[in-house]
């Protein structure tokens, strides 16, 4: 045996004896969103932090097509983790449209940041409450979208049906365009604030946002566990000088249920012990805190993540 080969073998043997196993990296892929969105930079930030802090993990982020597509990647075990909205995860886990079958291997790692329901109105409309949209011209979201699912839940809690109003199924940009054309009284958008299309509308039209009462929020949150009660602060949009209470959904980090408990535990610990690094990656990072890590959790928490939260004295939501 050559001297070099003997040295190499000795080094490998030393590694084996000191660790009890041959050294190997665990590869974890996180599906995010398009490069112009929020999921992409935050997913990249999470991957960088965990790879740096857990030497035997190699975590990579990859572009995705957001919540529904990312959930299907988890369901078919093409990725280990993904960023998704908690409402879409809820529907997927129960086989609710747009999902035709249950995706049963979704597990929560953490809630990240809120995305708010905006119920846009014109100040001259005479609408003061969600019940006042009856018989109005209303945009409820594009067919098959998360917005439409959220609005359906809001209308149900308000005791309203689509037939109670003149309903259009429009996306964000079409909704604000119809307002500009004088063809809408009410438009629903679900997005993090400030949303550019609403900011643009507020610059040319005297808009307002419906603020939802505590009584309504209690009913809605009792029916739909993926919602949380939150506020769009005064001054977010031109002409709206008061805080607006509204439902919000949450961006979540989810994983495949089959991942080992210790892997997810170490991943979760590395994320939260270094969350200040993530908060510098993107503006939305400032909303990502350990205190809100279990807010709006809509699917079972992975046992590895649950172990970390229990160690921190946090109550982990239970699911049947």
N, C-alpha and C positions, 0 to 999 in steps of 0.2 A: 504494500500500500504506500502510495506517495505521501510525503510529509504533509502537503497541503490538504489532501483528502482526510488524513488522520486528524488534522486540526479542525476541519469542518465537521467531521463526525463527532468529535469531542464537544464542540460548541452545541450541536444539536442535542447531544445526549444530556448536556448540562441544562439546556432549556427544558427538556422533557422531565428530568429529575426534579427541577425546581418548581415546575408548574403542575406536574402530574399528568400532562397531556401534551401532545404536539401543538405548538402555538398556531392558531388559526383565527382569522377575522370573521366576524358575523356581518353579513351584508344586509342592509336595510334600505329599501327604496321608498320614498315618499312621493305620492302623486299630488300635484299642486294644481295650478291653473295656467291661463295664458300669461305670456311675459308682460303684458300691460296691466295685469290685475294685482290684487293684494296677496293672493295665495302664493304666487310664485316667489317673491322676495322673502316672505316669511318662512315658507317651506325650505328655501335655501339657507336661511339663517338658522333654523332648527337643525338642519343636517350638518352645518358647519360646527355648531356648538357641541353637539353630541359626539361627532367624530373627533373633535379636539379634546374633549374631556373624558371619553371612554376609549382608550387606546385600541382595544380589540374590536371596536365597532367601526365599520365603514358605511356611513350613511350618505345617500345621495338623494337629491330632489330631481324630479322630472316634470316637464310641463304636462298638463292634463286639460280636460274639458269641464272642470269644476265638478260640483257635487254629485249629480246623478251618474256621470261617467266614472268618476273616481270610486264611487260605491261599487259599481260593477267590476272595477279592477280588483277591489278587495274581495268581492263575492266569488270571482273566478281565480283568486289567489295569484294574480299577476303582479301585485305589489304587496308590500308588508304593511304600509301605512298610507294615509291619505288625509287631505284637508277637505272637509265637507261642511255643509250647513246642518245644524242639528234637526231642523224640521224634515229635511230630505232623508236624513238617516232614520228618523222615526218612521216615515212612510215606508222606506225600504225594508226595515225590520219587520213590518207588519203586512207587507205585500199590498200597500195602498197605492193607487195610481199616483204617478206614472209607472209604478212598478207592478208587474203582473204576478210576480211570485215573491215570497219572502226571501230576503238576503239575511241568512241567519248567523253569519260569522262576523258581523260588525261589532266591535267593542270600542268603547270610549277610552281615550288616554287623557284628554283635557279639553275643556272649553277655552276658547282663546279670546275673541272679541265680539261685540254685538253688531248686528245689522238691523236697522230700525225700519218699522213700517211707517211710511209717510202717507197720510190721507190728505191729499192736496185739494184745496178748495179755493175759490175766489172770495175775497172778503165781502163782496156785494151779493153773495149767493144766498144769504140768510141761513146757512147751515151752521149750527152750533154744536151738534152732537152726532154720533154715528147713526142714530135713529132718523135724523133729519135727511138722510140721503135717499129716502124712499121717494120714488117717482122722479128722481133726478137722472141725468145722463152720466153714467159711471164707467170708468175704465178699471177693470179688475185684474189685469195681468194677461200675458200671452198664454195661449193654450199649452198645457203641459208644463208650465213654469212653476217654480217655487212660489213666486208671487201669487199666482192664482190659488194655489193650495192654502197659503196663509190667509188670503182674503176670504176664501170660502169658510175657514174656521172663524174668522172675525164676524162675518155676516151671520153665521149660525148662532154665535153667542149673543148677537144683537137681535135675534129673532127675525132676520130678514132673509128673503130668497131673491135669486137673480130676477125672477119675474116681477118683483116689487119695484124694479127700476128699469131704465133703458140701458142695457148692458153692452159694453164693447170689450173685446179681449185683445188688449194692446200691450206692447212692450214699453220700456221706459221712454225711449225717444218718441215713439208714436203718441204716447200719452201726453207729453208736454207739447208736442206739435198740435194736437187737437185742442188743447187749451188755447194756444195762440190763435187758432183758427175760429175760436168761439164755439166749438162743438162739444165741449165737456163742462160739466159742473163739478165732478169729483174724479180724482185719479189716484190710484194706489201704486206706490213704489216701495219695494223692500231693498234697502241698501244702507251701507255705512254713510254717515253724514260727514261733511256736506257732499251731496250728490250733484255732479256737474250739471245734469240736465235740469234739475230743480233750481240750482243757482242761476242758470241762464234764464229760466222762466221768471224767476223773482226779479230779475233786472229789468223786465219789460212789463210785468203784470203785477197787480196788487194781490198777491196770494196769501193764504193762511194755511195752517195745518190743524186738523181736528185733534183736540186733546181728549184722551179717553179717561173716563171717571174711574175712581177707585172701585166702585161697585161693579162696573163693567169688567175691569181688569180681573177682579176676583172670580167672576164667572168664567172668563176666557181661560185663565191659568188653571182653573179647576177642570176644564174640559180638555185642554191641550198642554201637556207638560213641557213641550219644547219651547213655549214662549216664556219670556221674562218681562217684568215691568221695568221700563227705563224712560229716559228723558232725552229729547232733542233740545239742547240748551238755547236760551234766548240769544238772538243775534246770529245764529247759524245761517239763516237765510234773510235776505233783505226784507225789511218790513215786518218781521216777526220778532217782537221784543219781549216775549215771555217764554218760559220753559214749557215745552209741550210733552205731556205724558203720553207714552205710546208703547205698544208691544214691540218686542225685539226678538229676533232669533239669534243664534250664536254660531260663529265659525268654530268647528271642532276638529281636533286631531283624533283620528280613529285608527284602529289597527285590525289585523286578522286575529280572530279568537285563538287560532292555533299557535301563535307565537309563544315561546316559553315564558313562564312567569318572571324568571330572573332577568331575562333580556328586557322585558317591558318595564320592570322595576328600575333597572339601572338607567334605561333611557329616560324615564319620567324624572328620576332624581337629578340626572345631569341637566335636563331642560330647566327645571325649576330652581336649581341651585345657581344657574347662570342666566336667569331670565333677563337680567339687566342688559346683557349683551344683545338679546333679541329685541329689547325695547328700543335699541338704537338703529335697528335695521329699517324700520318703516314707521310712519306716523301712527298706524294702528297698534304698533307694538306697545304703546303706553297703556293700552287697555288690557294687556295680557298680564295677569297677576295671579299668584297662588290663591289669593282670597276668593277669586271668582272662577277657579279652575273646575268647579263642579256645578256651576250655574247652568241651568237649562239642559243638563245631561239627559239625552232622550233614548239611549240604548245602554245595555249593561256595561259597567266599567270593567276593563280587563283586570284580572286578579293581580297582575304585577303592578299596575297603576294604583289599584285599590290598596295594596300593601303600603305604598308610599304615603298615600293620603291618610291612612289610618295611623301611621307613625307620626304624622303631623297633627293628630287629634281632630281630623276632619271627618264629618259624617258622609259616608259614601252612599249615594242613592241605591235603593234596592229595586229590582225589577223581577216580575214573575216570569 
